[in-house]
Structures are given as structure tokens and as C-alpha cells.
């Protein structure tokens, strides 16, 4: 086809929201999508993508255009290079200027065609029986491009040679292995799962053995096409639903992910038989702000869950754990009678990471291993930012049999020790101090004000209240400049997540403690609106009393002006309840 025809075809096949969303976390705003501009540094999003017009525009730096403009700007490519890149993504064949050499991706597609054809042929009978035994009907085989690698040593390799594929191409794709007696197929006697990258390009295969010796699952080797640390199974199908829902469901295995998609949970992806990596966590962060981890419920699964949750938390994601009935994995649960409903209930009860640290060790806490379990819980919680722990300190402290402020102190000391201070003896004294009365605490400690902390806590957790608050009326209520600065940032539109990162990165422990203290204070109120009213009234009265004392002192010294005398009289009436 001509270049103009190729451009039109590529634009028809590639959605600009998906293309840009692979690089920029986008959030739906009305009919458009918004995110931070990838072309200049900014804190407030001014970069918009229009799915209707298939264009992007940044109101900050002025850059804009279509999918070709975006790739050229982002990757520093010429138009012919961008055309080549997007054509490969869209699966559009361009007229080649030199020779007829095929790409490695085309070789992989040839191999997939062989595996899919073989599944439906005579030698695919064992694979078909296996898939049907796992409640995967034929339409699912086609939908997820499942295949079968026959047990023959060189079935695929002979077929590829017949298609003109060179030995080096097959080796580079990880399809064959060099042996002393000749080359042979890497996948033999295995059900095949194709692995595609975010753009949909086929990069690798996973294979599940049905009989004989060998690992239960194997993947293609890493090479020019495949880096398993940076891919997630079913990501091309899941990325749209993940963006729409604002959350991803993360499972361990191919079959788990397939089952979730078949049951309507289209935002599910799976790791590739390995522990979650930082690259995969970053990939999820580009698409959503929340991840639900749904690993096996055995001990190994719980350990993998905690490791994965910490990685995701460090990427700034909200993380929750979906706990399944003991002994069940997602595939088994969903394939059982009523499994859809049970899984939906499990999703609705998903636990945040701080609470899961306690939940995973609930049996040890009730037995002789309690001391070790407490140490493990504290060590795990200390890895998390204090601001992420604040909403759950009360529940965690209750499970450990201590007060919230004592738990906050223990965690602050542990986090400080990681940064080089305080010394171990101070941490040990804090541990023993769990039994010390509050009155014995050092009065010189830099403790946040309870009322100011409570108001900060309420603003932090309620975007509607932040939007309705008038800064000029609220900010004068705060005497502590640090809390006042945090409130000012919130009222000026700074997201709590951004503030959390700044405080965590700068080691600001005071504001984390203030949120913890504010949360404790607000627990005494059943209703947040009641808490707000009483706390705001308390702060206004306290400030009025302070101003009254200052003006009265000026009056007794004969320094008060007539306006200040009028103000003093007004304050006196107000404080006595007569305005």
C-alpha cells in the first residue's frame, strides 16, 4: 500500500488514548482524558487527550498533534521512523525498501499460527481434553489464542524451515534450542499461552506440560523480544478496562487470568510465573492508582502477596488483598458453583496492606509465636509511609493490644532507625515503654496539637470538604506553621498523595504523626460532620480566647486603640455566649 494509505490504516487501528496511556497515566475528565505532560515538568495536569478528535494538547507547553506527532516528540524520531514504529504496533505491513527479510515478531506470529493449528489437529487431542477438563471451551481457545506444542522434537522447527525461517531467527526468538545432535523445539508436549506486550506485539510464549518430566510451566528465554520483568499476561486485553475502572486485579497464573476474563473481570493480569518486579509495578502505575492482589491462600501465596504489595506501595499505588477461601486459587473458585458471587464478595472485602500484615499472622498472634509475629508485623509496617498507615493505626494497635499513639511512636522510631537514627537503645526503650503510663512521657517531645491535627485529618480524607472550605477563613485557625502549610497545600488543590510522597522522601515525621494524632482524636466522634463542627468551633474559641488575652494585656498597659477596645468587648460577649 502507499504511504498515505498506510497512515490512514494506522490511524484507524491505533487509539490515541491507548497510545498515550502507555506512557502517561491518564484519568477521564468529561469526554477527554487528562494527565501530566510528558514533554515538560509540571505538578498540575495540563495535558489533555481527545478520543473524539484523536489528538493531544498541552496547555502548559503548547505541544499537540496526533499519534505520529506524539511518537516523534516523545521518542525523538523522524516521520519515517515513527511510521515504522506505529505500523509494527498496528500490524500494518509497509512497502519495504530493501529485501524481504521478515522481523522477529513475524517469526513469532508464524510459530503461534503453527501452535493454534496443531491444537485443532489430530495431535492436539491431549491438549483439547486438558482444556475442556479445566472448563475452557473452544471459543476461549480462539479468544486467547491458545495452542499446542506437539511432543515431537522438531515439529515446529521443520514447519518454520518450510516457511523460510532461518536458524538464527528461530534461535533469537527462543523457539528452538541448539543441541549436540541438532536443533530441537523448546516447547514440546505443552499447552501454549502467547505473551504480548502492551502494544499487542507477540514477544514470548508460556507452556504448560501435560505429562512426562520437566517444569510444570516454562516461558520463552529472555532475548531481543522478551523481558519477562516488564510484561504482564493479558495486558493488551486488560489495559482498557484497567483504565476505565481505575484498578487492576493481579493474579499469579495464566489460568487464573484467563478464568477472570471469562467471568467478566476484564481488568485482570498475571505475573509470568515469577515474583512481581519493580518494572511490572511501574507498568501498573501507568494505568491505574489501585491494585487488588489475588494470590493463592497458602503460606507461599501470603509471603508473595506481602512482597508484591510492598513493591506496589512503593510505586505510589493503593494496594488491597483479596482473600480467597483457604486452599482455593482464583481459577478453582470461579470455576465452582456460585464462584462468581463468592469472588465478587471477596473483592468487596479486599484488605489494605497495613491490615493484611496483621491478618496474615493472626494465628501466630494468638499462639506461642506471638512475640515473633509482633516483630514481623512492626518490621513490615515500618517499610510503609506513616501517612499510609494513619487510617488503620487504631485497628492495628487494637490487634496488638496497645494504644494508637504507642504504635505510632514505635513505627516512627523504627523508620528513623532505618535512616541512621535513633540508636537501637532508644527503640528498645520504646518497646518496653508500651507498658508505661502516658503521664510518664517526656513533656519536651514535639507533639502535634490535637485539634489542629484533627482538622488536618478531616481535610486529608475528604475531597468534598477541601473543595468547600474557604482558605481565608480556615488557615488563621492554625497556630502550627507546619500543619497550616499542609492545609494550605490541600486547599490549593495539592493531592494528598503528592504531599505524602514529599513528606516521605524528605523524612518529615512530624506531619505523619499529626495525621495519626488527628485520626485518634476523631475516633471519639461517630460522625465526621459532627467532628468537623466541634473541632472547628473549638479552634475558633481557642483562638478567640488567645486574642482576648492579648488585647486585655494591651488594655491594662494602656496601649489598646479604640478599634482594639471594641474588638475586646465583642470577644468578651462572644466568649460568654452573648454576641
Secondary structure by P-SEA (a helix, b strand, c coil): ccaaaaaaaaaacccaaaaaaaccccccccccccccccccccccccbbbbccccccccccccccccaaaaaaaaccccaaaaaaaaaaaacccccccccccccaaaaaaaaaaaaaaaaacccaaaaaaaaaaacccaaaaaaabbbbbcccccaaaaaaaaacccaaaaaaaccccccccbbbbcccccbbbbbbcccccccbbbbbbcccccccccccccccccccccccccccccaaaaaaacbbbbbccaaaaaaaaaaccccccccccccccaaaaaaaaacccbbbbbccccaaaaaaaaaaaaaaaaaccbbbbbcccccccaaaaaaccaaaaaaaaaaaacccaaaaaaaaaaaaaaccaaaaaaaaaaaaaaacccccccccaaaaaaaacccaaaaaaaaaaaaaaaaccccaaaaaaaaacccccccccccccccccaaaaaaaaaaaacaaaaaaccccccccccccaaaaaaaaaaaacccaaaaaaaaaaaccaaaaaaaaaaaaaacccccaaaaaaaaaaaaaaaaaaaaaaaaaaaaaaccccaaaaaaaaaaaaaaaccc
